[in-house]
Amino acid sequence: MQGNRRMDKVRKYDQGFTLIEMIVVLVIMATLAAIMVPSMVGWIDRAKEKQVLIQARNVYMAAQTIVLEDYANGETLDELTTDQMVEAEELSLCNGTIASGVIDEDSGVIVDFLYEEGDYSASYHEEDSGASKKADSSESGWTVWKN
């Protein structure tokens, strides 16, 4: 008789998980997913913004180099030309395009610059031509946003 009781207990535990146990596990997993997904999306957006900012700075430096070469040869422009934009994009190997660029005629420095890549845009605006540049990106004249 005792042998039968042991067999009943063994069979009871071998049947697997109950429906309630499965529901509890699913609720816990859904709660964790609800917490993690929004924060991961935020991380992805911030990483993309940083990538666009780096690309925009690279393109800006390429465009500035081209403009200063032209300025040294005696050309004075108030805006980036299409040829200069295309050359800067090719030189920097960027994924986006230059939307516009305003040049200070007195110094040959690009004072307003707009770069677009996918859903993101980055702009540079220099208040005073030749003003001191700060190292912090949030105060250096650069702004990045999602369109």
C-alpha positions as CSV (number, residue, x, y, z in Angstrom):
1,M,0.0,0.0,0.0
2,Q,2.7,2.3,0.8
3,G,4.2,1.7,-2.6
4,N,1.0,3.0,-4.3
5,R,1.2,6.3,-2.3
6,R,4.7,7.0,-3.5
7,M,3.6,6.3,-7.1
8,D,0.7,8.7,-6.8
9,K,3.0,11.4,-5.5
10,V,5.5,10.9,-8.2
11,R,2.8,10.9,-10.9
12,K,1.4,14.2,-9.4
13,Y,4.7,16.0,-9.8
14,D,5.5,14.6,-13.2
15,Q,2.5,16.1,-14.8
16,G,4.3,19.4,-15.5
17,F,3.4,23.1,-14.8
18,T,-0.1,24.1,-14.0
19,L,-2.0,26.8,-16.0
20,I,-1.6,29.3,-13.1
21,E,2.2,28.8,-13.0
22,M,2.4,29.4,-16.7
23,I,0.3,32.6,-16.5
24,V,2.4,33.9,-13.7
25,V,5.6,33.4,-15.7
26,L,4.1,35.1,-18.8
27,V,2.9,38.1,-16.7
28,I,6.4,38.5,-15.3
29,M,8.0,38.3,-18.8
30,A,5.5,40.8,-20.2
31,T,6.2,43.2,-17.3
32,L,10.0,42.9,-17.9
33,A,9.5,43.5,-21.6
34,A,7.3,46.5,-21.0
35,I,10.0,48.0,-18.8
36,M,12.9,47.2,-21.1
37,V,11.6,48.1,-24.6
38,P,11.1,51.8,-24.1
39,S,14.5,52.3,-22.5
40,M,16.2,50.3,-25.3
41,V,14.4,52.5,-27.9
42,G,15.8,55.6,-26.1
43,W,19.3,54.1,-26.2
44,I,19.0,53.5,-29.9
45,D,17.7,57.0,-30.6
46,R,20.6,58.6,-28.6
47,A,23.1,56.4,-30.4
48,K,21.7,57.4,-33.8
49,E,21.8,61.1,-32.8
50,K,25.5,60.8,-31.8
51,Q,26.2,59.0,-35.1
52,V,24.6,61.8,-37.1
53,L,26.4,64.4,-35.1
54,I,29.8,62.8,-35.9
55,Q,28.9,62.4,-39.6
56,A,27.8,66.1,-39.7
57,R,31.0,67.3,-38.1
58,N,33.0,65.2,-40.6
59,V,31.1,66.7,-43.6
60,Y,31.4,70.2,-42.1
61,M,35.2,69.8,-41.8
62,A,35.4,68.6,-45.4
63,A,33.2,71.5,-46.7
64,Q,35.2,74.0,-44.6
65,T,38.5,72.7,-46.1
66,I,37.1,73.0,-49.7
67,V,35.7,76.5,-49.0
68,L,39.0,77.7,-47.5
69,E,40.9,76.4,-50.5
70,D,38.6,78.4,-52.8
71,Y,38.9,81.4,-50.5
72,A,42.7,81.2,-50.6
73,N,42.4,81.2,-54.4
74,G,40.5,84.5,-54.3
75,E,36.9,83.2,-54.6
76,T,34.4,84.8,-52.2
77,L,31.0,83.1,-51.8
78,D,28.1,83.7,-49.4
79,E,26.7,80.1,-49.7
80,L,28.1,76.6,-50.5
81,T,27.8,75.7,-54.1
82,T,26.4,72.4,-55.3
83,D,29.8,71.3,-56.5
84,Q,31.3,72.1,-53.1
85,M,28.5,70.2,-51.3
86,V,29.0,67.1,-53.5
87,E,32.8,67.2,-53.2
88,A,32.5,67.5,-49.4
89,E,30.0,64.6,-49.2
90,E,32.4,62.4,-51.3
91,L,35.4,63.5,-49.3
92,S,33.9,62.7,-46.0
93,L,32.3,59.4,-47.1
94,C,29.1,60.4,-45.3
95,N,25.7,58.7,-45.5
96,G,23.6,61.9,-45.7
97,T,23.5,65.1,-47.6
98,I,24.4,68.8,-47.0
99,A,21.1,70.8,-47.2
100,S,22.7,74.2,-46.9
101,G,25.7,76.2,-45.8
102,V,26.3,79.9,-45.3
103,I,29.8,81.3,-45.6
104,D,31.1,84.5,-44.0
105,E,32.5,86.4,-46.9
106,D,35.1,88.2,-44.8
107,S,36.8,85.1,-43.3
108,G,35.7,82.2,-45.6
109,V,34.3,80.4,-42.6
110,I,31.1,78.4,-42.8
111,V,28.8,80.0,-40.1
112,D,25.5,78.2,-40.8
113,F,25.4,74.5,-41.8
114,L,22.6,72.0,-42.2
115,Y,23.2,68.3,-42.7
116,E,20.5,65.6,-43.2
117,E,20.7,61.9,-42.8
118,G,17.6,59.8,-42.9
119,D,15.1,60.9,-40.3
120,Y,17.7,63.1,-38.5
121,S,19.1,66.5,-39.1
122,A,22.1,68.3,-37.6
123,S,22.8,72.0,-37.8
124,Y,25.7,74.2,-36.9
125,H,25.4,77.9,-36.2
126,E,28.2,80.2,-35.2
127,E,27.0,83.3,-33.5
128,D,30.2,85.4,-34.1
129,S,32.5,84.6,-37.0
130,G,35.8,83.5,-35.6
131,A,34.4,83.2,-32.0
132,S,36.1,80.8,-29.6
133,K,34.9,77.3,-29.9
134,K,33.9,75.3,-26.8
135,A,34.7,71.6,-26.6
136,D,31.3,70.5,-25.2
137,S,29.0,69.5,-28.1
138,S,25.9,70.9,-26.4
139,E,27.6,74.4,-26.4
140,S,29.6,74.2,-29.6
141,G,26.8,75.4,-31.9
142,W,25.7,71.9,-33.0
143,T,22.1,70.8,-32.7
144,V,20.7,67.3,-33.7
145,W,17.0,66.4,-33.9
146,K,14.8,63.8,-35.4
147,N,12.5,65.0,-38.2
